[in-house]
């Protein structure tokens, strides 16, 4: 039943039009030879950049894939985490060696960078290790993670790597839309956050010529206070703010409080120029939009996959699950001494 279920999964992925599959620990449950057999019936490559066949000393599967889509060269590689196996005697590790993810990633990036515009890692390291990898290895644009099943509706950008993970058990599907303006820029901005900052800065630029103390102070605190999201984004994405921008805003506030009308106009003009300079830095920067899709009954099944699943269930019907008998704690009897 288990082997037929595995074949059903691969045949379903064929019909879905998958481009590639990254090897995880559970894929090795029936052994490396069975997984190799499954790879031969798949219409897409199985990838693993750091899993080595002990008998031959060679990679068990293809190490990477380069896809050319609308003149965009996308390099894809895959990593399996050694820590995903609970112990060194795990039977799933029989006949394979798992090399260091960090060293393998560095090797793959060195190989892929001259040939590609965008590098994607299909990771089965688990979220904490993916964060660690992003902190220590540069050059990966997008990490599509697995194993831990952490739901990240607002995916973080760690240094220059955008990390994606999805909740387990098929609760959601994830959709990532990217706008690539420059191959030289190492990271992607979160488009909604970037747009909010641009709108706020544009409005402030137009209003600073006549804004009063309260409005200016509120805008400064909201956008550049110690815990503000905008200040965090500026640091995270390396937006070089004009050195005098915030100082000029504070000096303008001081002149307004002192009612020094001679200096106010000069500060207002300079702040407007600085704001326009920041806006120019934000234009035509790489962006991403991440959306979750709830996988509910409203999403129709592929008819052929539905027929295959029905045939499998007819052949291997699931036993009905019964709830365990409910047990209640004994209730004390009134008037009876309790031990």
Secondary structure, 3 states (H helix, E strand, C coil): CHHHHHHHHHHHHHHHCCCEEECCHHHHCCCHHHHHHHHHHCCCEEECCCEEECCCCCECCECEEEEEECCEEEEEEEEECHHHCCCCCCHHHCCEEECCHHHHHHHHHHHHHHHCCEEEEEEECCHHHHHHHHHHCCCCCEEECCCCCCCCCCCCEECCEEEECCCCCCCEEEEEEEECCCCCCCCCEEHHHHHHHHHHHHHHHHHCCCCCHHHHHHHHHHHHCCCCHHHHHHHHCCCCCCCCHHHHHHHHHHHHHHCCHHHHHHHHHHHHHHHHHHHHHHCCCCEEEEEEEECCCCCCCCHHHHHHHHHHHHHCCCCCCCCCCCCCCCCCCCCCCCC
